[in-house]
Amino acid sequence: MSSVSGVVLVAAIVAAGLIAGLFYAYAVSVMPGLARADDHTFVTAMRQINIAIVNGWFLLTFLGAPLLAAAAAVLHLPADGRRALPWLVAGFALLLVTIVITAAVNIPMNNALERGTAPLSELRARFETAWVRWNLVRALTATAGFGCLLGGWLARGHC
């Protein structure tokens, strides 16, 4: 295997781990902490978090993880990389699902919360339970994608 394919795979693993960790942190700390807050604090905090997270570092890892996974899969197409290929394709697919969930579910909910003019208790009620549920799904798909990329690394004979 070439050193380029290894470097790209390590970069994909790191990016996927960061994204999985982010969604995990929301699932086990951020959202449970905000669940204890009053409606004003909850809505205000989520609005500010949703603005702050749209930054270059987040986008680099969030979009970079599946792109790097795809690149790693392509680099493993030659015969000597085929043992890792199913793992890398699965990792790519799971990371892509994470993006689709974010774009189709979480971002529209974030936007509705931002634009919402209903009383804060109503905004929160429409947002919190569904957002938390879908974030958990994202945490699972991102973590599974990370795990698959690690499986690809191990399939290369690095254990």
N, C-alpha and C positions, 0 to 999 in steps of 0.2 A: 504494500500500500504506500502511496506517496505521502510525503509529509504535508502537502497542501490539503489532501483530503482529511488528514488527522487534525490539522489546525482548524479547518472549517467545521468539522464535527465538534471539536472542543468549544468553539465559539457558539455553535448552536446549542450545545448542552448548557453553557453558562447563561445564555440569553433565556432559554426555556426555564432554567432554574430560578432566575430572577423573576420572571413573570409568574411562575407557579407560586413562588414565595410571596409575591405581592397579593395575589388573590387569596392565598392561605391566610396571610396576615389580616386581611379584611374579614375573612370568615371567622377567625378565632379571637380577634381583638378589637378591630375598629368598629365593626357593626355591633358586636355585643356591648361594647362600651357606649356607643351612641344609643343603643336600645334603652339604656338607663337614663338618658337625657330627656328633658322636656321637649315639646314639639318645636319651639322656636330654636333651641340649640341644635336639635337634630337636623331640621331643614336648612338652617344657616350653615352648619358644618358641612353637610353633604353638598350644598351649592358651592361652597368654597373649595372643597376637595375636588369636585368635578371640574372646576376651572384649573386648579393647580396641577392636576394629573396630565393635562394636555400640554406636554413639554417634550423637548427633544430627547431627553434620556429615556422617558417612558416609551415614546414612539419608536426609538431606535431598538429597544429590546422587544417590545410588543410585536412590531412588524418584522423586526430582524430575526426573531426566533424561527418562525416558519420559513422565511426566505433562506436562512442559513441551513435549516434542515433540508430544504429542497435542494440546495446546492450540494450539501453533503451526500444526499441520495444520488444525484447525478454523478458526482465524483466516485461513487462506489459502484457504478454500473459495470466497470471492467470485471472480468472473471475473478480476480483476486479480492474484490470487495463485495462480492455477492452475498456472503454470509451475513453481512450487516444490513444489506438492502431492505429486507422486510421490516426490520426494526425502524429504519430511518424513514421509510414511507409511512409507517404507522405513526411515528412521532410527528412527521409533517402534517398528516391528516388531522391528528388530535389538536395540534396547535392552530391549524386552520379553522377547525370547529370552534375553538376558543375565540378567534377573531369574529367569526360569523355570529356567535351568541352575543358578543359585545356589541357588534354593529346592529344586529336585529332586535335585541332586547334591552340591554343595559343602557346604551346611549340614548335610545328614544325615551326611556324612563328618566334618565338624567335630564334630558331636554324638557320633558314635561314638568319635572320638578322645578327647573329653572324658570320656566315661563308661567308656572301656576300662580293663580291669584286667589284661589279658594283659601279658606281659613287653614292655618298651618296644620291643624289636626287632620283635616281632610287630605291635604297634600301628603302628609306622612302616611296616612292609612292607605292611600292609593299606591304608594311607593315602596315602603319598607319591606313588607313580607315578600313580595314578588322579587324585588331587587336582591334581597339576601338569598333567596332560593336560587336564582339564576347565577349569582356570584359563586355559590357553592358548586354549581355545575361547572362554571368556568375553572374554579380551583381544581376540580377533579380532572377535567379534560387537559388542563395545562400540566398538572402533575403527572398524569398518564403519558402525555407527550414527552415530558422530561425523562420519565422512566424508560420509555421506548428508545429515546436517543442514547441513554446510558446502555441499554441493551445492545444497541448497535455498536457502541464503543467496545463492550465486552465481546461481542461476536467477532470483532476484528482481532481478538486474541490478546487484549490488554487486561489481564486480570492477575 
